[in-house]
Amino acid sequence: MMLLRLFWEFFKIGLFAVGGGMATIPFLYDLSDRTGWFTYTQLADMIAISESTPGPIGVNMSTYVGYEMAGIAGSIFTTLGFVAPSIIIIIIVSIFLQKFRDNRYVESAFYGLRPASSGLIASAALSVAIVALLAPVLESLKQLGRFTDAELTAAVVSAMFTVFIKKTDQSDEVPFGEVIPPEVQVDAPDKTSVELAPGAFIDLNPGEDVQFADPKHPTTGFEAFMNAIVKQMAAALEIPSEVLYKQFSTSYSAARGALNEFWRTTGMHRDWFADYFCQPVYEAWFREAVCKGRIKAPGFLVDPAVAAAYMSCTWNGPARTNLNPKDEAEAAQMRVNSGFSTAAQETAQMTGGSYEANMRQRKSEAALKREVDDIAGVQAQQQTAVPQRSGGDPGKNE
């Protein structure tokens, strides 16, 4: 039964993972959540091993998972399940390819699969990057979650006020105040279980007694312990603890220093993502658009320097957080005046916008304001002007 399930799960992955081996990673994350066959950390190890071994990464990962779950037989079934959809589809396509090769609907369908494949690969890359970034603290996060759950449960149990009545004689009487309805009980089918509840009275059988450990919950050092662990994880992730907590209760200088350090780390990751993913995808799209005639770019296919100029761009991303907008604006103006930066760079960092677009918009707004001011000035002059009455000399007869 396990082998058949492995075959079916990887058959579905092979059927819908369009775009190569990296496109299978989001489906493997979903498989981990649904089945619990492997953890995210184990999946990261699988990706590393599959990348370092010969062959397609999708096939290698399916073989690896199958071997971990059911040995050699499992690896055979998962590999067959993963490659079976591709074999079936290729056989069908090869039969009808010659007939439908020039069909515009078929061409459009394959053209539409390209962004879907790019999206799956991007999702896989993002998932791998997140796991890689959190790998140093994954175990600590898991243990911290368990500790928090234990403290919460202990606090709830210690808040229960339950009285246990122990009798020396046999009695079938219902104790006074027993207020645990069956629909509220956690383990109602088990007649031998004893449950706690606020203000409950539990009747015990003769000779039975209840003893509780006294763990002194809630722990008085819970907050200090949590802060210490979070600071350690923040240091491992190269994230200031203030940013991780999103609490800037210290001085302005300390908060700004924490944000600058986080911005430095984030900028490094963002530059890497832009250089190795965003820019290659943009260049591939631009080159295809020029070849298909959708974009007119003279000299693009002839001179590599011209092509590089056409595809040159800057990936700004989100703007930096400003704790004090006035001081930040004054500091930016000083950097521009001193030649340490440019107006375009400061605009991109502070607002994420474009300095040239802002200047064009301001020019349009200034012209519109002058027009409105001229109209308002004319109306004001007409309202304040005093009309002159015409009349002859009163001492002169007409």
C-alpha positions, 0 to 999 in steps of 0.5 A: 500500500505504501509503494502504491501511494508513493507511486501515485504522489510522485505521479501527480508531481511529475504530471503538474511540475512543468518547467524542470526539476526545480519546479518539483520543489513546491510540490515536495513542500506540499507533500511534506505538509500533507504526509509528514514523510520528511521535514523542511530541513531534510528536504533541504538536504535532499536538494543539496544531494540531488544537485550534487549527483548526476542526472535531473534534480527531479528524478534524483529527489524522487529516488531519494525520497522513495529510498528514505520511505521504503528502501530500494523498492520505494525508490523504484516506485517513486522514480517510475511515478515521477517519469511516467507522466512525461513518457506518456505525454511525450508519446502522445505529443510525438504522435500528433506533433507533425499534424498540429505543429503549425496550429496557433492554438498549440503554439499559444498553449506552449507559449502560455506554459512559459510564465507558469514554469517561471513562476514554479521555478521562482517559487522553488527558489524562494522556498529554498532560499527561505529554508537556507536562511532559517537553517541555523535556527530551525531547531531552535524555533521548533524547541521554542515553539514547544516550550511556549506551548508547554508554558501556555498549557501549564498556565491553563492547568494552574488556573483550573480550580478542581476539587477531588473528593476521596471517600472511604466507602463505596458511593454512586452519588453525583458530587455537588458542583460537577460541571464538566459537560460531555461536549466540553470534555476532551476525552469523553469516551474514556470513562476512566479519565479524569479531567480538570475544569474551572470550579469542578468537583470530581468524585474518586473511587475508594482508595484512589488518590490524585497527586500533581507535580508542582512545576511552579508555573507560569515560570517567572523567567519566561520573558527573560529566557525568550528574549535571550533565545530570540537574541541568539536567533537574531544574531544567527540570522544577521537580523537585529533583535529590535527588527525581529521583535519590531519594537523600537523602544530604545533611543533614536540612534539605537533604532536607526543603527538596528535598521541600518544593519538590517538594511545592509543584510537585506540589501545584500540578499536583494542584490543577489536576487536581482542579479541572478534571477530578476535580471536574467529573466528580464533579459530573456523576455526582452530578447524574445520580444525583440526577436518576435518583433514586439519591441523595436530595438535597432542594433540589438541583434548586431552589437552586444554593447547596444543590447546591454544598453537596452537591457540595462536597468536598476532594481530598487525594491522597497524603500527604506523605513524612515524613523524621522522623515525630516532628518532623513530628508535633510541628510539626503539633501546634504549627501546630494549637495556634497556629491556623495549621492545623487538625487535619483539614488536618494529618491529610490532609497527613500520612497522607491520612486523615480527622480525623473518621473517626479520632476516631470510630474512636478513640472506638470503640477507647476504648470497646472498651478500657474493656470489655476493661480491666473484664473483665481487672480483674474476673478479676484481683480474682478471682485475687488474692482469698483465700477465708475458711474457716468454723469454730466457737470451738475452746473451745466444745463443740457 
